[in-house]
Amino acid sequence: MLDLLTKESSAKISGIDDLSLPEVTALASRARLFVGNDSGIAHIAAAVGAPCVVIFGSSNVVHWRPWTTNANEVVREEMPCQPCHGYFCGEFEEPECILRVPVERVAAAIDRILKAGRNDVPSEPLNFA
């Protein structure tokens, strides 16, 4: 997904997957945008003020979307079996609710949020050493 989004979006996109929760929180507080699935990290990003594009699959958007007044968008594909309360899809062999989310819709949400801008991001670098 990251490779496809990088190709589709006009924004610079990077992914980091080996940070501690305090590091994630510090990084998210300075992000121009968080893009990710419905997860704890999405809620952390929203809580510290990062604009968010959150990709939803089976979970209930009304109950689990990040609660924030900052710019954010939820991208999902409507399925008749949503919301699903299990860890495995009972309708399809694969989790179609997340696999069918069009990359183009995620890229468009990214572009909309970035155009809205975020002007409160500090310019000094973070040092996790």
N, CA, C and O atoms as a printed pandas DataFrame, in Angstrom:
     atom_number atom_name residue_name chain_id  residue_number  x_coord  y_coord  z_coord
0              1         N          MET        A               1    0.827   -1.178    0.000
1              2        CA          MET        A               1    0.000    0.000    0.000
2              3         C          MET        A               1    0.877    1.249    0.000
3              4         O          MET        A               1    0.593    2.207   -0.719
4              5         N          LEU        A               2    1.952    1.241    0.813
5              6        CA          LEU        A               2    2.824    2.411    0.877
6              7         C          LEU        A               2    3.423    2.728   -0.486
7              8         O          LEU        A               2    3.485    3.894   -0.876
8              9         N          ASP        A               3    3.863    1.710   -1.214
9             10        CA          ASP        A               3    4.424    1.936   -2.549
10            11         C          ASP        A               3    3.388    2.534   -3.497
11            12         O          ASP        A               3    3.696    3.453   -4.256
12            13         N          LEU        A               4    2.165    2.019   -3.455
13            14        CA          LEU        A               4    1.114    2.541   -4.327
14            15         C          LEU        A               4    0.749    3.973   -3.961
15            16         O          LEU        A               4    0.545    4.804   -4.846
16            17         N          LEU        A               5    0.664    4.271   -2.668
17            18        CA          LEU        A               5    0.346    5.639   -2.253
18            19         C          LEU        A               5    1.444    6.607   -2.665
19            20         O          LEU        A               5    1.160    7.730   -3.079
20            21         N          THR        A               6    2.683    6.182   -2.554
21            22        CA          THR        A               6    3.801    7.033   -2.953
22            23         C          THR        A               6    3.700    7.396   -4.423
23            24         O          THR        A               6    3.999    8.528   -4.805
24            25         N          LYS        A               7    3.280    6.448   -5.251
25            26        CA          LYS        A               7    3.129    6.716   -6.685
26            27         C          LYS        A               7    1.940    7.622   -6.968
27            28         O          LYS        A               7    2.017    8.475   -7.852
28            29         N          GLU        A               8    0.832    7.456   -6.230
29            30        CA          GLU        A               8   -0.414    8.169   -6.511
30            31         C          GLU        A               8   -0.462    9.582   -5.940
31            32         O          GLU        A               8   -1.149   10.442   -6.493
32            33         N          SER        A               9    0.250    9.841   -4.847
33            34        CA          SER        A               9    0.133   11.129   -4.169
34            35         C          SER        A               9    1.229   12.082   -4.620
35            36         O          SER        A               9    2.325   11.664   -4.992
36            37         N          SER        A              10    0.914   13.361   -4.580
37            38        CA          SER        A              10    1.913   14.377   -4.911
38            39         C          SER        A              10    2.780   14.707   -3.698
39            40         O          SER        A              10    3.750   15.453   -3.828
40            41         N          ALA        A              11    2.456   14.172   -2.534
41            42        CA          ALA        A              11    3.183   14.470   -1.303
42            43         C          ALA        A              11    4.328   13.489   -1.084
43            44         O          ALA        A              11    4.312   12.368   -1.593
44            45         N          LYS        A              12    5.331   13.937   -0.310
45            46        CA          LYS        A              12    6.415   13.051    0.101
46            47         C          LYS        A              12    5.872   12.123    1.185
47            48         O          LYS        A              12    5.284   12.586    2.162
48            49         N          ILE        A              13    6.066   10.824    1.015
49            50        CA          ILE        A              13    5.517    9.835    1.941
50            51         C          ILE        A              13    6.648    8.947    2.437
51            52         O          ILE        A              13    7.478    8.480    1.657
52            53         N          SER        A              14    6.669    8.717    3.768
53            54        CA          SER        A              14    7.646    7.782    4.323
54            55         C          SER        A              14    6.958    6.929    5.378
55            56         O          SER        A              14    5.947    7.330    5.954
56            57         N          GLY        A              15    7.510    5.766    5.623
57            58        CA          GLY        A              15    6.961    4.860    6.624
58            59         C          GLY        A              15    8.047    4.447    7.601
59            60         O          GLY        A              15    9.186    4.200    7.207
60            61         N          ILE        A              16    7.689    4.373    8.877
61            62        CA          ILE        A              16    8.620    3.973    9.930
62            63         C          ILE        A              16    7.906    2.924   10.763
63            64         O          ILE        A              16    6.756    3.119   11.157
64            65         N          ASP        A              17    8.585    1.800   11.038
65            66        CA          ASP        A              17    7.888    0.729   11.750
66            67         C          ASP        A              17    8.641    0.166   12.948
67            68         O          ASP        A              17    8.324   -0.932   13.405
68            69         N          ASP        A              18    9.631    0.889   13.468
69            70        CA          ASP        A              18   10.394    0.322   14.578
70            71         C          ASP        A              18   10.586    1.304   15.735
71            72         O          ASP        A              18   11.650    1.323   16.354
72            73         N          LEU        A              19    9.567    2.121   16.035
73            74        CA          LEU        A              19    9.672    3.111   17.097
74            75         C          LEU        A              19    8.915    2.665   18.341
75            76         O          LEU        A              19    7.950    1.906   18.255
76            77         N          SER        A              20    9.364    3.145   19.497
77            78        CA          SER        A              20    8.633    2.914   20.744
78            79         C          SER        A              20    7.399    3.820   20.771
79            80         O          SER        A              20    7.299    4.744   19.964
80            81         N          LEU        A              21    6.464    3.569   21.682
81            82        CA          LEU        A              21    5.273    4.420   21.770
82            83         C          LEU        A              21    5.609    5.879   22.084
83            84         O          LEU        A              21    5.001    6.767   21.485
84            85         N          PRO        A              22    6.555    6.175   23.001
85            86        CA          PRO        A              22    6.917    7.584   23.197
86            87         C          PRO        A              22    7.501    8.219   21.928
87            88         O          PRO        A              22    7.246    9.389   21.644
88            89         N          GLU        A              23    8.275    7.454   21.176
89            90        CA          GLU        A              23    8.821    7.975   19.918
90            91         C          GLU        A              23    7.719    8.193   18.887
91            92         O          GLU        A              23    7.717    9.204   18.186
92            93         N          VAL        A              24    6.784    7.252   18.792
93            94        CA          VAL        A              24    5.649    7.406   17.875
94            95         C          VAL        A              24    4.861    8.658   18.237
95            96         O          VAL        A              24    4.483    9.433   17.359
96            97         N          THR        A              25    4.614    8.857   19.526
97            98        CA          THR        A              25    3.856   10.017   19.986
98            99         C          THR        A              25    4.579   11.308   19.633
99           100         O          THR        A              25    3.958   12.250   19.140
100          101         N          ALA        A              26    5.881   11.365   19.878
101          102        CA          ALA        A              26    6.658   12.561   19.540
102          103         C          ALA        A              26    6.644   12.817   18.038
103          104         O          ALA        A              26    6.461   13.953   17.601
104          105         N          LEU        A              27    6.832   11.786   17.266
105          106        CA          LEU        A              27    6.836   11.931   15.811
106          107         C          LEU        A              27    5.461   12.368   15.306
107          108         O          LEU        A              27    5.363   13.265   14.469
108          109         N          ALA        A              28    4.411   11.743   15.807
109          110        CA          ALA        A              28    3.052   12.088   15.372
110          111         C          ALA        A              28    2.705   13.527   15.715
111          112         O          ALA        A              28    1.984   14.184   14.965
112          113         N          SER        A              29    3.209   14.025   16.841
113          114        CA          SER        A              29    2.889   15.397   17.238
114          115         C          SER        A              29    3.462   16.423   16.267
115          116         O          SER        A              29    3.036   17.578   16.255
116          117         N          ARG        A              30    4.412   16.009   15.468
117          118        CA          ARG        A              30    5.049   16.918   14.514
118          119         C          ARG        A              30    4.714   16.588   13.064
119          120         O          ARG        A              30    5.214   17.240   12.147
120          121         N          ALA        A              31    3.886   15.598   12.855
121          122        CA          ALA        A              31    3.580   15.151   11.492
122          123         C          ALA        A              31    2.655   16.129   10.779
123          124         O          ALA        A              31    1.721   16.666   11.375
124          125         N          ARG        A              32    2.921   16.350    9.514
125          126        CA          ARG        A              32    1.975   17.104    8.684
126          127         C          ARG        A              32    0.751   16.267    8.406
127          128         O          ARG        A              32   -0.325   16.801    8.136
128          129         N          LEU        A              33    0.909   14.931    8.470
129          130        CA          LEU        A              33   -0.194   14.026    8.183
130          131         C          LEU        A              33    0.152   12.626    8.670
131          132         O          LEU        A              33    1.283   12.164    8.515
132          133         N          PHE        A              34   -0.833   11.957    9.260
133          134        CA          PHE        A              34   -0.716   10.538    9.573
134          135         C          PHE        A              34   -1.623    9.785    8.614
135          136         O          PHE        A              34   -2.780   10.161    8.429
136          137         N          VAL        A              35   -1.107    8.727    8.004
137          138        CA          VAL        A              35   -1.909    7.837    7.166
138          139         C          VAL        A              35   -1.696    6.424    7.684
139          140         O          VAL        A              35   -0.560    5.961    7.788
140          141         N          GLY        A              36   -2.775    5.746    8.005
141          142        CA          GLY        A              36   -2.652    4.382    8.488
142          143         C          GLY        A              36   -4.002    3.742    8.679
143          144         O          GLY        A              36   -5.042    4.354    8.431
144          145         N          ASN        A              37   -3.973    2.495    9.125
145          146        CA          ASN        A              37   -5.218    1.777    9.348
146          147         C          ASN        A              37   -5.798    2.152   10.705
147          148         O          ASN        A              37   -5.153    2.821   11.512
148          149         N          ASP        A              38   -7.015    1.711   10.935
149          150        CA          ASP        A              38   -7.689    1.923   12.210
150          151         C          ASP        A              38   -6.897    1.178   13.273
151          152         O          ASP        A              38   -6.926   -0.051   13.325
152          153         N          SER        A              39   -6.190    1.918   14.118
153          154        CA          SER        A              39   -5.272    1.313   15.075
154          155         C          SER        A              39   -5.045    2.258   16.246
155          156         O          SER        A              39   -5.480    3.409   16.233
156          157         N          GLY        A              40   -4.365    1.753   17.243
157          158        CA          GLY        A              40   -3.989    2.590   18.375
158          159         C          GLY        A              40   -3.125    3.759   17.953
159          160         O          GLY        A              40   -3.261    4.858   18.491
160          161         N          ILE        A              41   -2.240    3.539   17.000
161          162        CA          ILE        A              41   -1.363    4.619   16.547
162          163         C          ILE        A              41   -2.167    5.707   15.848
163          164         O          ILE        A              41   -1.820    6.883   15.955
164          165         N          ALA        A              42   -3.220    5.351   15.142
165          166        CA          ALA        A              42   -4.086    6.370   14.538
166          167         C          ALA        A              42   -4.706    7.241   15.623
167          168         O          ALA        A              42   -4.813    8.456   15.453
168          169         N          HIS        A              43   -5.112    6.643   16.725
169          170        CA          HIS        A              43   -5.699    7.404   17.830
170          171         C          HIS        A              43   -4.650    8.275   18.517
171          172         O          HIS        A              43   -4.953    9.397   18.925
172          173         N          ILE        A              44   -3.433    7.778   18.650
173          174        CA          ILE        A              44   -2.349    8.590   19.210
174          175         C          ILE        A              44   -2.104    9.798   18.319
175          176         O          ILE        A              44   -2.009   10.923   18.809
176          177         N          ALA        A              45   -2.000    9.574   17.019
177          178        CA          ALA        A              45   -1.757   10.678   16.081
178          179         C          ALA        A              45   -2.860   11.727   16.182
179          180         O          ALA        A              45   -2.573   12.924   16.225
180          181         N          ALA        A              46   -4.100   11.295   16.219
181          182        CA          ALA        A              46   -5.215   12.239   16.333
182          183         C          ALA        A              46   -5.167   12.978   17.668
183          184         O          ALA        A              46   -5.432   14.179   17.722
184          185         N          ALA        A              47   -4.830   12.268   18.740
185          186        CA          ALA        A              47   -4.809   12.877   20.074
186          187         C          ALA        A              47   -3.752   13.963   20.206
187          188         O          ALA        A              47   -3.940   14.924   20.952
188          189         N          VAL        A              48   -2.641   13.821   19.488
189          190        CA          VAL        A              48   -1.580   14.834   19.582
190          191         C          VAL        A              48   -1.682   15.885   18.489
191          192         O          VAL        A              48   -0.778   16.705   18.332
192          193         N          GLY        A              49   -2.777   15.869   17.729
193          194        CA          GLY        A              49   -3.051   16.951   16.788
194          195         C          GLY        A              49   -2.645   16.735   15.354
195          196         O          GLY        A              49   -2.744   17.659   14.546
196          197         N          ALA        A              50   -2.188   15.540   15.005
197          198        CA          ALA        A              50   -1.816   15.302   13.610
198          199         C          ALA        A              50   -3.072   15.162   12.755
199          200         O          ALA        A              50   -4.008   14.467   13.153
200          201         N          PRO        A              51   -3.114   15.796   11.605
201          202        CA          PRO        A              51   -4.196   15.517   10.661
202          203         C          PRO        A              51   -4.085   14.046   10.245
203          204         O          PRO        A              51   -2.980   13.521   10.107
204          205         N          CYS        A              52   -5.217   13.389   10.048
205          206        CA          CYS        A              52   -5.208   11.941    9.825
206          207         C          CYS        A              52   -6.041   11.519    8.625
207          208         O          CYS        A              52   -7.110   12.070    8.362
208          209         N          VAL        A              53   -5.528   10.530    7.906
209          210        CA          VAL        A              53   -6.303    9.756    6.949
210          211         C          VAL        A              53   -6.249    8.329    7.481
211          212         O          VAL        A              53   -5.190    7.701    7.502
212          213         N          VAL        A              54   -7.404    7.827    7.911
213          214        CA          VAL        A              54   -7.461    6.515    8.542
214          215         C          VAL        A              54   -8.243    5.562    7.642
215          216         O          VAL        A              54   -9.377    5.842    7.251
216          217         N          ILE        A              55   -7.621    4.446    7.327
217          218        CA          ILE        A              55   -8.215    3.440    6.452
218          219         C          ILE        A              55   -8.919    2.405    7.328
219          220         O          ILE        A              55   -8.294    1.747    8.161
220          221         N          PHE        A              56  -10.218    2.277    7.126
221          222        CA          PHE        A              56  -11.026    1.352    7.918
222          223         C          PHE        A              56  -11.364    0.122    7.104
223          224         O          PHE        A              56  -11.549    0.184    5.889
224          225         N          GLY        A              57  -11.439   -0.993    7.802
225          226        CA          GLY        A              57  -11.891   -2.235    7.201
226          227         C          GLY        A              57  -13.186   -2.666    7.839
227          228         O          GLY        A              57  -14.255   -2.147    7.514
228          229         N          SER        A              58  -13.090   -3.620    8.754
229          230        CA          SER        A              58  -14.286   -4.242    9.319
230          231         C          SER        A              58  -14.881   -3.507   10.506
231          232         O          SER        A              58  -16.048   -3.724   10.832
232          233         N          SER        A              59  -14.118   -2.645   11.162
233          234        CA          SER        A              59  -14.613   -2.071   12.408
234          235         C          SER        A              59  -15.647   -0.978   12.204
235          236         O          SER        A              59  -15.807   -0.450   11.103
236          237         N          ASN        A              60  -16.338   -0.651   13.272
237          238        CA          ASN        A              60  -17.424    0.314   13.256
238          239         C          ASN        A              60  -16.860    1.735   13.242
239          240         O          ASN        A              60  -16.259    2.174   14.223
240          241         N          VAL        A              61  -17.048    2.441   12.153
241          242        CA          VAL        A              61  -16.501    3.792   12.000
242          243         C          VAL        A              61  -17.093    4.742   13.037
243          244         O          VAL        A              61  -16.383    5.595   13.569
244          245         N          VAL        A              62  -18.364    4.606   13.323
245          246        CA          VAL        A              62  -19.010    5.510   14.281
246          247         C          VAL        A              62  -18.374    5.382   15.665
247          248         O          VAL        A              62  -18.160    6.384   16.347
248          249         N          HIS        A              63  -18.076    4.162   16.074
249          250        CA          HIS        A              63  -17.517    3.950   17.411
250          251         C          HIS        A              63  -16.003    4.111   17.477
251          252         O          HIS        A              63  -15.484    4.526   18.513
252          253         N          TRP        A              64  -15.282    3.799   16.412
253          254        CA          TRP        A              64  -13.832    3.670   16.501
254          255         C          TRP        A              64  -13.034    4.678   15.701
255          256         O          TRP        A              64  -11.805    4.613   15.716
256          257         N          ARG        A              65  -13.668    5.606   15.003
257          258        CA          ARG        A              65  -12.888    6.616   14.292
258          259         C          ARG        A              65  -12.150    7.478   15.311
259          260         O          ARG        A              65  -12.621    7.624   16.439
260          261         N          PRO        A              66  -11.010    8.050   14.944
261          262        CA          PRO        A              66  -10.320    8.945   15.876
262          263         C          PRO        A              66  -11.199   10.153   16.210
263          264         O          PRO        A              66  -11.724   10.818   15.317
264          265         N          TRP        A              67  -11.347   10.422   17.489
265          266        CA          TRP        A              67  -12.133   11.563   17.941
266          267         C          TRP        A              67  -11.213   12.768   18.015
267          268         O          TRP        A              67  -10.368   12.863   18.904
268          269         N          THR        A              68  -11.383   13.677   17.084
269          270        CA          THR        A              68  -10.535   14.855   17.016
270          271         C          THR        A              68  -11.269   15.961   16.284
271          272         O          THR        A              68  -12.165   15.708   15.479
272          273         N          THR        A              69  -10.877   17.183   16.574
273          274        CA          THR        A              69  -11.414   18.319   15.822
274          275         C          THR        A              69  -10.454   18.729   14.711
275          276         O          THR        A              69  -10.756   19.628   13.925
276          277         N          ASN        A              70   -9.305   18.075   14.645
277          278        CA          ASN        A              70   -8.339   18.364   13.584
278          279         C          ASN        A              70   -8.821   17.770   12.263
279          280         O          ASN        A              70   -9.721   16.929   12.232
280          281         N          ALA        A              71   -8.210   18.220   11.187
281          282        CA          ALA        A              71   -8.553   17.693    9.863
282          283         C          ALA        A              71   -8.329   16.186    9.855
283          284         O          ALA        A              71   -7.256   15.709   10.225
284          285         N          ASN        A              72   -9.332   15.451    9.438
285          286        CA          ASN        A              72   -9.174   14.004    9.321
286          287         C          ASN        A              72  -10.217   13.460    8.364
287          288         O          ASN        A              72  -11.294   14.031    8.188
288          289         N          GLU        A              73   -9.867   12.342    7.753
289          290        CA          GLU        A              73  -10.788   11.640    6.858
290          291         C          GLU        A              73  -10.673   10.153    7.115
291          292         O          GLU        A              73   -9.589    9.624    7.360
292          293         N          VAL        A              74  -11.814    9.492    7.055
293          294        CA          VAL        A              74  -11.866    8.036    7.107
294          295         C          VAL        A              74  -12.122    7.555    5.691
295          296         O          VAL        A              74  -13.026    8.046    5.014
296          297         N          VAL        A              75  -11.327    6.596    5.247
297          298        CA          VAL        A              75  -11.507    6.003    3.924
298          299         C          VAL        A              75  -11.862    4.538    4.146
299          300         O          VAL        A              75  -11.159    3.809    4.846
300          301         N          ARG        A              76  -12.970    4.125    3.533
301          302        CA          ARG        A              76  -13.397    2.736    3.684
302          303         C          ARG        A              76  -14.215    2.329    2.480
303          304         O          ARG        A              76  -14.665    3.167    1.699
304          305         N          GLU        A              77  -14.397    1.054    2.344
305          306        CA          GLU        A              77  -15.252    0.504    1.292
306          307         C          GLU        A              77  -16.469   -0.104    1.980
307          308         O          GLU        A              77  -16.333   -0.995    2.818
308          309         N          GLU        A              78  -17.643    0.372    1.630
309          310        CA          GLU        A              78  -18.876   -0.144    2.237
310          311         C          GLU        A              78  -19.068   -1.617    1.874
311          312         O          GLU        A              78  -18.954   -2.006    0.712
312          313         N          MET        A              79  -19.357   -2.413    2.877
313          314        CA          MET        A              79  -19.617   -3.841    2.689
314          315         C          MET        A              79  -20.871   -4.197    3.481
315          316         O          MET        A              79  -21.104   -3.629    4.549
316          317         N          PRO        A              80  -21.686   -5.130    2.976
317          318        CA          PRO        A              80  -22.922   -5.473    3.684
318          319         C          PRO        A              80  -22.685   -6.140    5.039
319          320         O          PRO        A              80  -23.583   -6.156    5.881
320          321         N          CYS        A              81  -21.505   -6.682    5.258
321          322        CA          CYS        A              81  -21.222   -7.402    6.498
322          323         C          CYS        A              81  -20.583   -6.518    7.574
323          324         O          CYS        A              81  -20.259   -7.017    8.652
324          325         N          GLN        A              82  -20.393   -5.229    7.312
325          326        CA          GLN        A              82  -19.790   -4.336    8.305
326          327         C          GLN        A              82  -20.843   -3.849    9.283
327          328         O          GLN        A              82  -22.005   -3.715    8.899
328          329         N          PRO        A              83  -20.487   -3.580   10.526
329          330        CA          PRO        A              83  -19.184   -3.896   11.106
330          331         C          PRO        A              83  -19.082   -5.377   11.465
331          332         O          PRO        A              83  -20.078   -6.035   11.764
332          333         N          CYS        A              84  -17.879   -5.866   11.429
333          334        CA          CYS        A              84  -17.591   -7.254   11.754
334          335         C          CYS        A              84  -16.907   -7.268   13.118
335          336         O          CYS        A              84  -16.034   -6.442   13.382
336          337         N          HIS        A              85  -17.289   -8.181   13.964
337          338        CA          HIS        A              85  -16.753   -8.190   15.323
338          339         C          HIS        A              85  -15.734   -9.297   15.560
339          340         O          HIS        A              85  -15.302   -9.505   16.694
340          341         N          GLY        A              86  -15.354   -9.993   14.531
341          342        CA          GLY        A              86  -14.412  -11.090   14.690
342          343         C          GLY        A              86  -13.026  -10.730   14.186
343          344         O          GLY        A              86  -12.819   -9.683   13.574
344          345         N          TYR        A              87  -12.097  -11.610   14.452
345          346        CA          TYR        A              87  -10.739  -11.428   13.957
346          347         C          TYR        A              87  -10.555  -12.017   12.567
347          348         O          TYR        A              87   -9.556  -11.748   11.901
348          349         N          PHE        A              88  -11.515  -12.816   12.132
349          350        CA          PHE        A              88  -11.449  -13.429   10.816
350          351         C          PHE        A              88  -12.732  -13.118   10.069
351          352         O          PHE        A              88  -13.806  -13.029   10.665
352          353         N          CYS        A              89  -12.613  -12.955    8.772
353          354        CA          CYS        A              89  -13.773  -12.639    7.944
354          355         C          CYS        A              89  -14.668  -13.873    7.832
355          356         O          CYS        A              89  -14.207  -14.953    7.464
356          357         N          GLY        A              90  -15.940  -13.701    8.152
357          358        CA          GLY        A              90  -16.881  -14.802    8.051
358          359         C          GLY        A              90  -17.607  -14.858    6.719
359          360         O          GLY        A              90  -18.327  -15.818    6.443
360          361         N          GLU        A              91  -17.422  -13.833    5.885
361          362        CA          GLU        A              91  -18.134  -13.743    4.609
362          363         C          GLU        A              91  -17.267  -14.109    3.408
363          364         O          GLU        A              91  -17.754  -14.692    2.439
364          365         N          PHE        A              92  -15.994  -13.769    3.473
365          366        CA          PHE        A              92  -15.085  -13.963    2.342
366          367         C          PHE        A              92  -13.838  -14.703    2.821
367          368         O          PHE        A              92  -13.570  -14.766    4.021
368          369         N          GLU        A              93  -13.085  -15.257    1.888
369          370        CA          GLU        A              93  -11.837  -15.930    2.252
370          371         C          GLU        A              93  -10.782  -14.932    2.715
371          372         O          GLU        A              93   -9.954  -15.245    3.570
372          373         N          GLU        A              94  -10.819  -13.739    2.151
373          374        CA          GLU        A              94   -9.878  -12.674    2.501
374          375         C          GLU        A              94  -10.671  -11.508    3.094
375          376         O          GLU        A              94  -11.879  -11.427    2.875
376          377         N          PRO        A              95  -10.030  -10.607    3.834
377          378        CA          PRO        A              95  -10.736   -9.451    4.390
378          379         C          PRO        A              95  -11.013   -8.403    3.305
379          380         O          PRO        A              95  -10.312   -7.397    3.197
380          381         N          GLU        A              96  -12.035   -8.662    2.519
381          382        CA          GLU        A              96  -12.352   -7.810    1.369
382          383         C          GLU        A              96  -12.641   -6.365    1.765
383          384         O          GLU        A              96  -12.410   -5.450    0.974
384          385         N          CYS        A              97  -13.141   -6.150    2.973
385          386        CA          CYS        A              97  -13.480   -4.793    3.405
386          387         C          CYS        A              97  -12.263   -3.874    3.376
387          388         O          CYS        A              97  -12.406   -2.683    3.100
388          389         N          ILE        A              98  -11.089   -4.391    3.651
389          390        CA          ILE        A              98   -9.880   -3.570    3.608
390          391         C          ILE        A              98   -9.187   -3.700    2.254
391          392         O          ILE        A              98   -8.614   -2.730    1.756
392          393         N          LEU        A              99   -9.234   -4.879    1.659
393          394        CA          LEU        A              99   -8.554   -5.090    0.381
394          395         C          LEU        A              99   -9.203   -4.318   -0.761
395          396         O          LEU        A              99   -8.534   -3.992   -1.741
396          397         N          ARG        A             100  -10.489   -4.024   -0.650
397          398        CA          ARG        A             100  -11.198   -3.310   -1.715
398          399         C          ARG        A             100  -11.121   -1.788   -1.601
399          400         O          ARG        A             100  -11.657   -1.085   -2.458
400          401         N          VAL        A             101  -10.478   -1.273   -0.579
401          402        CA          VAL        A             101  -10.344    0.185   -0.453
402          403         C          VAL        A             101   -9.445    0.665   -1.583
403          404         O          VAL        A             101   -8.283    0.264   -1.654
404          405         N          PRO        A             102   -9.958    1.518   -2.472
405          406        CA          PRO        A             102   -9.147    1.961   -3.608
406          407         C          PRO        A             102   -8.005    2.886   -3.177
407          408         O          PRO        A             102   -8.214    3.852   -2.443
408          409         N          VAL        A             103   -6.821    2.576   -3.639
409          410        CA          VAL        A             103   -5.652    3.400   -3.340
410          411         C          VAL        A             103   -5.889    4.834   -3.795
411          412         O          VAL        A             103   -5.436    5.777   -3.145
412          413         N          GLU        A             104   -6.593    5.001   -4.902
413          414        CA          GLU        A             104   -6.853    6.344   -5.435
414          415         C          GLU        A             104   -7.668    7.180   -4.447
415          416         O          GLU        A             104   -7.455    8.388   -4.344
416          417         N          ARG        A             105   -8.595    6.557   -3.722
417          418        CA          ARG        A             105   -9.378    7.295   -2.719
418          419         C          ARG        A             105   -8.517    7.692   -1.532
419          420         O          ARG        A             105   -8.695    8.772   -0.969
420          421         N          VAL        A             106   -7.587    6.830   -1.150
421          422        CA          VAL        A             106   -6.665    7.165   -0.063
422          423         C          VAL        A             106   -5.770    8.320   -0.499
423          424         O          VAL        A             106   -5.571    9.271    0.258
424          425         N          ALA        A             107   -5.230    8.244   -1.711
425          426        CA          ALA        A             107   -4.368    9.310   -2.233
426          427         C          ALA        A             107   -5.126   10.630   -2.322
427          428         O          ALA        A             107   -4.570   11.682   -2.004
428          429         N          ALA        A             108   -6.374   10.592   -2.744
429          430        CA          ALA        A             108   -7.180   11.815   -2.836
430          431         C          ALA        A             108   -7.420   12.407   -1.448
431          432         O          ALA        A             108   -7.376   13.626   -1.284
432          433         N          ALA        A             109   -7.670   11.567   -0.454
433          434        CA          ALA        A             109   -7.851   12.048    0.921
434          435         C          ALA        A             109   -6.566   12.682    1.437
435          436         O          ALA        A             109   -6.604   13.716    2.104
436          437         N          ILE        A             110   -5.433   12.068    1.131
437          438        CA          ILE        A             110   -4.136   12.633    1.516
438          439         C          ILE        A             110   -3.981   14.025    0.919
439          440         O          ILE        A             110   -3.629   14.971    1.624
440          441         N          ASP        A             111   -4.239   14.152   -0.355
441          442        CA          ASP        A             111   -4.084   15.449   -1.015
442          443         C          ASP        A             111   -5.018   16.498   -0.422
443          444         O          ASP        A             111   -4.608   17.645   -0.240
444          445         N          ARG        A             112   -6.268   16.134   -0.115
445          446        CA          ARG        A             112   -7.211   17.094    0.482
446          447         C          ARG        A             112   -6.731   17.579    1.844
447          448         O          ARG        A             112   -6.782   18.774    2.137
448          449         N          ILE        A             113   -6.266   16.654    2.670
449          450        CA          ILE        A             113   -5.811   17.033    4.012
450          451         C          ILE        A             113   -4.548   17.883    3.917
451          452         O          ILE        A             113   -4.413   18.868    4.644
452          453         N          LEU        A             114   -3.624   17.519    3.034
453          454        CA          LEU        A             114   -2.396   18.309    2.897
454          455         C          LEU        A             114   -2.679   19.709    2.372
455          456         O          LEU        A             114   -2.015   20.665    2.775
456          457         N          LYS        A             115   -3.647   19.843    1.487
457          458        CA          LYS        A             115   -4.001   21.174    0.982
458          459         C          LYS        A             115   -4.576   22.049    2.085
459          460         O          LYS        A             115   -4.412   23.269    2.058
460          461         N          ALA        A             116   -5.251   21.435    3.060
461          462        CA          ALA        A             116   -5.790   22.194    4.189
462          463         C          ALA        A             116   -4.656   22.750    5.049
463          464         O          ALA        A             116   -4.810   23.788    5.693
464          465         N          GLY        A             117   -3.517   22.058    5.056
465          466        CA          GLY        A             117   -2.309   22.540    5.720
466          467         C          GLY        A             117   -2.293   22.343    7.220
467          468         O          GLY        A             117   -3.329   22.203    7.869
468          469         N          ARG        A             118   -1.093   22.337    7.741
469          470        CA          ARG        A             118   -0.839   22.335    9.182
470          471         C          ARG        A             118    0.347   23.249    9.401
471          472         O          ARG        A             118    1.439   22.986    8.896
472          473         N          ASN        A             119    0.146   24.314   10.145
473          474        CA          ASN        A             119    1.179   25.337   10.293
474          475         C          ASN        A             119    1.873   25.318   11.645
475          476         O          ASN        A             119    2.743   26.155   11.884
476          477         N          ASP        A             120    1.526   24.403   12.535
477          478        CA          ASP        A             120    2.086   24.415   13.885
478          479         C          ASP        A             120    3.174   23.368   14.109
479          480         O          ASP        A             120    3.471   23.032   15.256
480          481         N          VAL        A             121    3.769   22.849   13.047
481          482        CA          VAL        A             121    4.789   21.806   13.172
482          483         C          VAL        A             121    6.150   22.450   13.425
483          484         O          VAL        A             121    6.601   23.263   12.619
484          485         N          PRO        A             122    6.827   22.095   14.553
485          486        CA          PRO        A             122    8.157   22.651   14.820
486          487         C          PRO        A             122    9.154   22.245   13.741
487          488         O          PRO        A             122    9.049   21.166   13.159
488          489         N          SER        A             123   10.113   23.113   13.484
489          490        CA          SER        A             123   11.082   22.831   12.420
490          491         C          SER        A             123   12.332   22.122   12.920
491          492         O          SER        A             123   13.044   21.523   12.114
492          493         N          GLU        A             124   12.631   22.164   14.220
493          494        CA          GLU        A             124   13.843   21.514   14.712
494          495         C          GLU        A             124   13.684   19.997   14.670
495          496         O          GLU        A             124   12.598   19.477   14.929
496          497         N          PRO        A             125   14.766   19.286   14.343
497          498        CA          PRO        A             125   14.679   17.833   14.180
498          499         C          PRO        A             125   14.496   17.114   15.517
499          500         O          PRO        A             125   14.893   17.621   16.566
500          501         N          LEU        A             126   13.897   15.940   15.465
501          502        CA          LEU        A             126   13.796   15.069   16.635
502          503         C          LEU        A             126   15.046   14.209   16.713
503          504         O          LEU        A             126   15.606   13.821   15.687
504          505         N          ASN        A             127   15.486   13.911   17.937
505          506        CA          ASN        A             127   16.639   13.043   18.128
506          507         C          ASN        A             127   16.221   11.927   19.077
507          508         O          ASN        A             127   15.954   12.180   20.252
508          509         N          PHE        A             128   16.161   10.709   18.583
509          510        CA          PHE        A             128   15.745    9.579   19.404
510          511         C          PHE        A             128   16.931    8.828   20.002
511          512         O          PHE        A             128   16.755    7.731   20.532
512          513         N          ALA        A             129   18.109    9.383   19.928
513          514        CA          ALA        A             129   19.299    8.693   20.447
514          515         C          ALA        A             129   19.353    8.716   21.952
515          516         O          ALA        A             129   20.289    8.179   22.545
